[in-house]
């Protein structure tokens, strides 16, 4: 297994913003030089299941020693993790395991907290203990985040200058992620396991009703699985007037064609880094 990236990126890793995205069936690596248009690189590697998952990840890192170099920033992203939010005013680090277990169910993995300063929240999620320790030892100052974190900050920024309230939805892997904002202030966030479009419609309209939003002016923004979001947007229009797909700033795509095949949280992370 090998990911081949341009030598120019490897030889100038200290100028690179990179991310390793850990997924249930593999991983991916993305990287780019912020001031170099067209430099964005993204590649995926699928778990071959010939060896245990954790051992496969370790072997991948041993094979790609350049990942241990010094980066301008190196994000370690846990994808598809259960997560919860805790207000900074009430958050106590020593109780994070209990809080996470209470909210997300019993957990034997490492509970990680990352501060979302802009919203005065902490984001809690979990990662395999052995993998967490391995990355901490092997990588140079990795920044641990879950895949929902870049989306939340992207959405918060999107709502800051909007007159009306917004519900942002991310649909992927039979999960609906929801966050509500009013002029950059977080009002609500949660995620739901879904089986079909009826589930998606139920949760969205229930949240809309609970917050007593205006069906004429308040807005819904949708991103995620292209096979679902267009159809869901059409159905949702029956009930809510202002429904649109999330808009990625056109200048972001100048970073490189590979950005088009990256997961939406990687795109969101790139948007946030360039704000």
Buried (B, 14 or more C-beta within 10 A) or exposed (E): EEBEBEEEBBEBBEBBBBBBBBBEEBBBBBBBBBEBEEBBBBBBBEBEEEEEBEEBBBEBBEEBEBBBBEBBBBBBBBBBBBBBBBEEEEBEEEEBBEBBBEBBEEBEBBBBBBEBEBBEBBBBBBBBEBBBEBBEEBBEEBEBBBBBBBBBBBBBBBBEEBEBBBBBBBBBEEBBBBBBBBEBEBBEBBBBEBEEBEBBBBBBEEBBEEBEBEEEEBBBBBBBBEEBBEEBBEBBEEBBEBBEBBEBEEEBBEBBEBBEEBBBBBBBBBBBBEE
